[in-house]
């Protein structure tokens, strides 16, 4: 059995966001964010670009306000103003750092947040090929309560990656399911 690079499943992303924001999160499929307002570049320990998380201005405003525990009115005002606050920018960095953990798994290259840019043209050389199709992507429209819906793309760079052989587990532990599998 070969193991591809780990990529966050929609359920993992949803659970992570619900835990962070303490609110119900809904997803709809969207389109790749081609003109992102922020870009988080994820790198492997060897320095190569592993993936990215990009989002629109509504993502900065909504996620920034949610992490600050501010009402949706604050996010809508920030979005109308057109300039993200310093607090929202810091919160996007924290969110990207947490989401980068979803790209890690045993036996796969270690991944960490390298940088978050709000001038995405500066990092487009690193993330452009990933967004244009050299790997898996999750294009999501994230809706949380009455905050502005946020468009987010999570992507992974699989170009040049060779899947590793993984030995399938056997024995009694391999047959555990549900709650027993976590004990």
For each residue, the residues with C-beta under 8 A, 3 or more apart:
1: 165 166 167 168
2: 163 164 165 166
3: 107 108 163 164 165 166
4: 7 158 161 163
5: 50 103 108 109 156 158 161
6: 102 103 104 105 108
7: 4 103 136 138 154 156
8: 12 13 99 102 103 138 154
9: 12 13
10: 13 14 27 138 140
11: 14 15
12: 8 9 15 16 102
13: 8 9 10 16 17 27 99 102 138 140 154
14: 10 11 17 18 25 27
15: 11 12 18 19
16: 12 13 19 20 98 99 102
17: 13 14 20 21 25 142 144
18: 14 15 21 22 23 24 25
19: 15 16 22
20: 16 17 66 67 95 98
21: 17 18 25 63 66 67 144
22: 18 19
23: 18 66 144 145
24: 18 144 145
25: 14 17 18 21 142 143 144
26: 142 143 144
27: 10 13 14 140 141 142 143
28: 140 141 143
29: 139 140 141
30: 33 139 140 141 151 152 153
31: 34 139 151
32: 131 137 139 153
33: 30 36 54 55 56 131 139 151 152 153
34: 31 131
35: 56 120
36: 33 39 54 55 56 120 153
37: 55 56 57 59 60 84 118 120
38: 54 55 59 60 89 92 116 117 118 120
39: 36 52 53 54 116 117 120 123 124 127
40: 52 53 54 92 93 96 99 100 113 115 116 117
41: 49 52 113 114 115 116 117 123 126 127
42: 49 50 51 52 53 100 103 111 112 113 114
43: 47 48 49 50 111 112 114
44: 47 48 50 109 110 111
45: 109 110 112
46: 109
47: 43 44
48: 43 44 157
49: 41 42 43 52 126 127 130 157
50: 5 42 43 44 103 109 111 156 157
51: 42 103 111 130 135 154 155 156 157
52: 39 40 41 42 49 126 127 130 131 153 154 155
53: 39 40 42 96 99 100 152 153 154 155
54: 33 36 38 39 40 120 127 131 152 153 155
55: 33 36 37 38 58 59 60 63 92 150 151 152 153
56: 33 35 36 37 59 60 150 151 152
57: 37 60 61 79 82 84
58: 55 61 62 75 79 148 149 150 151
59: 37 38 55 56 62 63 92 142 150 151 152
60: 37 38 55 56 57 63 64 78 84 88 89 92 118
61: 57 58 64 65 75 76 78 79 84 88 147 148
62: 58 59 65 66 72 75 79 142 144 147 148 149 150
63: 21 55 59 60 66 67 88 91 92 95 150
64: 60 61 67 68 75 78 84 85 87 88 89 91 92
65: 61 62 68 70 71 72 74 75 78 88 147
66: 20 21 23 62 63 69 70 75 144 147
67: 20 21 63 64 91 94 95
68: 64 65 74 87 88 91
69: 66
70: 65 66 74 75
71: 65 74
72: 62 65 75 76 145 146 147 148
73: 76 77
74: 65 68 70 71 77 78
75: 58 61 62 64 65 66 70 72 78 79 147 148
76: 61 72 73 79 80 147 148
77: 73 74 80 81
78: 60 61 64 65 74 75 81 83 84 85 88
79: 57 58 61 62 75 76 82 148
80: 76 77
81: 77 78
82: 57 79
83: 78
84: 37 57 60 61 64 78 88 89 92 118
85: 64 78 88 89
86: 89 90
87: 64 68 90 91
88: 60 61 63 64 65 68 78 84 85 91 92
89: 38 60 64 84 85 86 92 93 116 118
90: 86 87 93 94
91: 63 64 67 68 87 88 94 95
92: 38 40 55 59 60 63 64 84 88 89 95 96 116
93: 40 89 90 96 97 113 116
94: 67 90 91 97 98
95: 20 63 67 91 92 98 99
96: 40 53 92 93 99 100 113 116
97: 93 94 100 101 113
98: 16 20 94 95 101
99: 8 13 16 40 53 95 96 102 103 154
100: 40 42 53 96 97 103 104 111 112 113
101: 97 98 104
102: 6 8 12 13 16 99
103: 5 6 7 8 42 50 51 99 100 111 156
104: 6 100 101 108 110 111
105: 6 108
106:
107: 3 164 166
108: 3 5 6 104 105 111
109: 5 44 45 46 50
110: 44 45 104
111: 42 43 44 50 51 100 103 104 108
112: 42 43 45 100
113: 40 41 42 93 96 97 100 116
114: 41 42 43
115: 40 41 123
116: 38 39 40 41 89 92 93 96 113
117: 38 39 40 41 120 122 123
118: 37 38 60 84 89
119: 122
120: 35 36 37 38 39 54 117 123 124 127
121: 124
122: 117 119
123: 39 41 115 117 120 126 127
124: 39 120 121 127 128
125: 128
126: 41 49 52 123
127: 39 41 49 52 54 120 123 124 130 131 155
128: 124 125 131 132
129: 132 133 134 157 159
130: 49 51 52 127 134 135 137 155 156 157
131: 32 33 34 52 54 127 128 137 153 155
132: 128 129
133: 129
134: 129 130 157 158 159
135: 51 130 155 156 157 158 159
136: 7 155 156 158
137: 32 130 131 153 154 155 156
138: 7 8 10 13 153 154 155
139: 29 30 31 32 33 151 152 153
140: 10 13 27 28 29 30 151 152 153 154
141: 27 28 29 30 149 150 151 152
142: 17 25 26 27 59 62 149 150 151 152
143: 25 26 27 28 147 149 150
144: 17 21 23 24 25 26 62 66 147 150
145: 23 24 72
146: 72
147: 61 62 65 66 72 75 76 143 144 150
148: 58 61 62 72 75 76 79
149: 58 62 141 142 143
150: 55 56 58 59 62 63 141 142 143 144 147
151: 30 31 33 55 56 58 59 139 140 141 142
152: 30 33 53 54 55 56 59 139 140 141 142
153: 30 32 33 36 52 53 54 55 131 137 138 139 140
154: 7 8 13 51 52 53 99 137 138 140
155: 51 52 53 54 127 130 131 135 136 137 138
156: 5 7 50 51 103 130 135 136 137
157: 48 49 50 51 129 130 134 135 161
158: 4 5 134 135 136 161
159: 129 134 135
160:
161: 4 5 157 158
162:
163: 2 3 4
164: 2 3 107
165: 1 2 3
166: 1 2 3 107
167: 1
168: 1 174
169: 173 174
170: 174
171: 174 175
172: 175 176
173: 169 176
174: 168 169 170 171
175: 171 172
176: 172 173 180 181 183
177: 180 181
178: 181
179: 182 183
180: 176 177 183
181: 176 177 178
182: 179
183: 176 179 180
